[in-house]
Amino acid sequence: MSLSPPTGAGEAGPAILLVDDDREMLSDLGALLRSRLGGACDVRVAAEGETALGLLATAPVAVLVTDLKMPGMDGWELQQRAAEVCPDVPVIVITGYATPETEGVLRGRGAAAVLAKPFLVGELARLLRELLGRETEGGVVRGISPPLFLQVVEMEQKTCTVRLDGRPGALRGVLFFREGTLIDARLGSLRGEAAAREILSWGQAVLKIENACAVRERAIRRDLHGLMIDAACRRDEREAEGEGGAGPGGGEPQAEAPAGDAGLPAALAETGPLRCDPRWAERARRLSRLGERLGLGGLIGAFLDRGEERDFLLGGGAEPWVAEIPKGTPRDTLLPVPEG
């Protein structure tokens, strides 16, 4: 799969967040940057660190620009906490007390650049354009389902940050890869596996690829294929809810499966009758199609932990079935592992 070169056609400009307790300077700098950058960027302002953190957590920000000396939460603390909330967002620090030692410490903490006061607005604009360019240095992909593209990232063992915009007005999702392994994800207040499952359930998205990954520690332990199956189930649930249905697992199943179905695990004998519920059957078919697209083959069986009192076992085949099973039932007695 080839990546198209970056373009900005039809997309909202990236957001730049300016933070300074000097409200007059903040207003003037914001106006000057809007003039210099034109409609290419959305310049936002915050007069204190706490407000800035709230904006970082609730809306996509491409670059954070902060003064170092501020009452309350200063630039030192803001930079540290911003790295925890949004590790992919580069930080430019502005200070009137710049020394080689201070700059070294700031860069050691992850600052992308340090500007000494007084500075030229043109210099700040140049730095912003440079940092914004990194967001798309690996290309832009439009109109593709995230799972399909991320398989390419996995196969090519890429180290990158992938930013995904699913629909207008929605939060931006961010996925972090190291050597083809998904190690972390962010979507609003969601982190790790919860964020990854939600992002992977999107139908189509615009993906921007940066050829670097700021995250070091691995927060996601599950493999990409397992998360993709979870995401497919999540998408099915949303579609069922949108159609006014109760969704899989809700309400009473429609009919029992034929008795004496050959090849069913013996451990199901104590769980009650198997059911043929059309809603579950459609889920099984979708999982089977997903497995075939991934080269894993059709669905044989799946264990579903929905975080409720009872779990579910889903069988594939021409007539998919579902069984409710007690918590703690050993999985290896439910789904036999194929030999070879």
N, C-alpha and C positions, 0 to 999 in steps of 0.2 A: 504494500500500500504506500503510495507516495503522498507527501504532505504538500499542500499548496502554500505559496509564499504569503506572508502576512499582508492583510489588507484591512482597511477599516470600514469598508462599505457597509452601510446599514447597521452598524453597531454603535452602542453608546460608548462615549469616551471613558477611559479609565479614570478612577477617582484618586485625587491627591489630597491628603489630609494634612493641613497646617495646624500646628499647636504652639501657642505663645500666650503668656498672660498679659502682654502689652496689646490691648484690644485695638488701639489705633494702628500700630504697626502691622497687626494681623490683618486688619481690613485693607490697608494699603498694599501689603504684599499679595494678598489674595487677588485684588483687582489687577495688579501689574502682571501676575502670572496668567490670569485669564486672558489678558491682552496679548501676552507673548506667545502663549500656547494655542490661542484661538479656540475653536470648538473641539480640539483634539482631546481635551481633558475636562473633567468635572472637578473644580477646586472647592474643597470643603474646609471649614475652619472650626477650631475648638479652643477655648480660652483656658482650659485646665485639663490635666491628665486623665481624671476620671471620666470626663465627657468623651475624651478621645478614645479611651478603652471601650466605652459603650458603643461608639460608632464602629470601631474595629470588629466588635463581636456581632454586630447586627447588619452590616452592609459591606459589600466588597470594596476594599481599598487597595490600590496598586502600589502607592509609595506613601510613607509617613515622614513628614518633615517636622522636627520638634526643636524648640529652644532648650538649652541645657539647664539654665537657672530659672526655676519657677517656684512660687510658693506651693505648699502642699506636696503633690507628687511632682518631683522635678524630672528633667529629661533622663537622668540616669535610671530612675525607677521605671519611667514610662517605656524606655527602650527594653528593659529587662522583661517587663510584663507583656509588652507587645510581642516579644519573641515567643512567649509562652502561648499567647492567644492565636497569633498569626505568624508562624515562623517563616512563611514564604514572603512576607511583606518587607521590602528593604527599607532601612531607616537612614535619613539624612539628619545629622545633628548640627544645629547652629549654636555657636557660643561666642561670647565676647571675651572668653578666658582661654583661648586656644594656645596650647603649648605642645611641643612634640610628645611629651609624656601623656598629656590628656588625650591627644589624638590616638596614641598607641593603645591606651586602655579602651577607648571607645570602639576602635576597630577590632580589638581583641574580643569585645563583647558582641561583635556582629554588625556594627555600624557600616553601612555601605559607603558613606562619605562624611566628612566633617568640614563645615564651612565656618571660617572665622569672621566675626563682625568687625567692621562693616564689610559687606560683600556686594557684588554686582548681581542684580536680578538675572542678567543674562547668563551668569555662571550657574546659578541655581536652575534656570530653565534648561541649560545644556545637560546638567547632571540628571534632571528628571527625564529628558528625552532618552538619555543613555540607559537609565534603569528601566524605563518603560519598554525599550526595545528588547530587553532580555526576556520579557514575558512571551514573546513570539519568535525568539531566535530559532526554535526548533520547528516552527511552522504553525499554521492554523488549519484545522479540519472542521468542516461544517456539515451539518445534516447527517450525522452518523450516530449510531447507538454507541454509548460509552463502552459496553462490554466488548463489542467487536473491535474497536480501536485498541482497547487495553490489552487484548490478546496479542496484538502486534508488539506493544511495548514489552510484554513478557517474553515473547519469542526472541526479540532483538536484544534482550537483557539491558535495556536502557536505564540510565540514571537520569531522572527528570522530575519536574513538577508539572502536573497537568491541571490547568484551570478550566472548569466547565461551566458554561452558561446554558441552562436548560430551557428557560422561557423568560420573556420580559417581566421584570419586576421581582423575579425569584432570587433567592440567595445564590451566590456563586459557590460551586463545589471545588475543592482542591484535593488532588490525590498526589501522594509522594511515593516515588519509586526509586529503589536502589538496585542496580543490576537486574532489572526486570521483576523485582519482588515488591509488591505493594506493602509499604511499611506503616503508612498513616494516612488519614483522611480528615477533612474538615468541611462542615456545612453548617453555617450559623453556629449554634451552640453545641451541635453534635460533633463528636470526635471519634476517631478510630473506626471499629467495625460498624457501629451504628450509622456513621456518616457515609461510609463506603457502600453499605447496602442500599441506602436511600439514593445515592448518586447513580449507582448501577441500575436502579429501577427506572431511570429516565428513558423515554423512548428515543429522543434525538437531542443533540446538544452541539454547541460550538465549543471546540477544544483548542486551547492555546498551550503550546508546549515550550517550557523553559529547560534548557539543557543543563540543569543543576538541581540539587536537592538539599535544602537547608536543614532538613530533619535528619538526625543521627540515630536516635533510639527507635526501635521497632515497637509500635503500639498494636499492630495487627498481626495476629499469629495464623489466622486461617488462610488457606490458599485462595487464589483469585477465582478458581472455578467454583469452589464451595460458596463464596460470597455471591457469585453470579446466580447460582441456583436460588439462594435466599432472596436475592433481588427480584428474580422472576416471580417468586411466590408473592412478594410484596406488591408487585405490579398487578398480579391477578386479583389480589384482595382489593386494591383500589378500584379496579375496573368493576368488580362485583358490587362494591359499595355504590359506585356511580350508577349502576343499573338498578339500584334499589334492592339488590339481593342481600341476604344475610351474610354471604361469604362462606368459604369452606370452613366447616367445623361448627357453623351456627345452625340452629334448628334441627329438626329430625331428618335423618337420611331418608331417601325415597323408597328404597327397596333392598331386600337382602340379596346377597350374592347366592348363586346356585350352590347347594350343599355338595360337599365332597370334591371341591376344586382340587385337582391333583397338584402336588408340588408346593402347597402352602406350608409355612413353618409349623411344626407341631406345637410350638409354644403359644400359638394363637388359640389353642383349644379352650383356654380358660378366660379369654377376653370377651366372649360373647360372639354373636353372629357378625360376619363380614357384611359390609354394605356396598351397594352400587349407587352412589350419589352422583348425579350428573355434574354437580359443581366440582366435586373432587375428580371426577373422570376427566373433565376438561383440563384441570390442573396437571394431572398425570400426562395427558397428551402434550401439553406445552413443555413440560419438563423433558419429555422424551424427544421432542423436536429440538430443544436446546442442546441436549446431549449429543444428538446426531450432528448438529452444526459445529459443535466443539470437537467432533471426532471421537466422542466417548461411547457412542452407541446409544440405542434406545433405553428407556427406563426399565429396569428390572424391579427395583423397589427403592423406597426412600423412607427414612425415619425422620419425622417432623416433631421438633420440640417447640411448642407454641407458648411456653411459659405458663401453662395452665396445670390443673390437677392431673390431667391425663394427656398422654402424648398420642401420636397417630402414626400408623404404619400405612404407607401408600404403595400399592402394587401396580405394576405396569401391565403390558400385554394388550390384547384386543379388547378385553373387558376389565378396565381398571377397577380396583376395589380399595376400600379403606377400612381399617380396624382401629378402634380406640384401645389403648393399652395402658396399664397402670404405670405410674412413675417408678423408675428403678428397674424395669424389666431389662435384663442383659441384652444388648443389641445384637451380639453375635448369635443369639438363639433365634433372632427374628429374621435377619437377613443373611442367609448363607453366603460365604465368600467364594466366588468362582475359583476353581483351580487353574494353575498355569499362569 
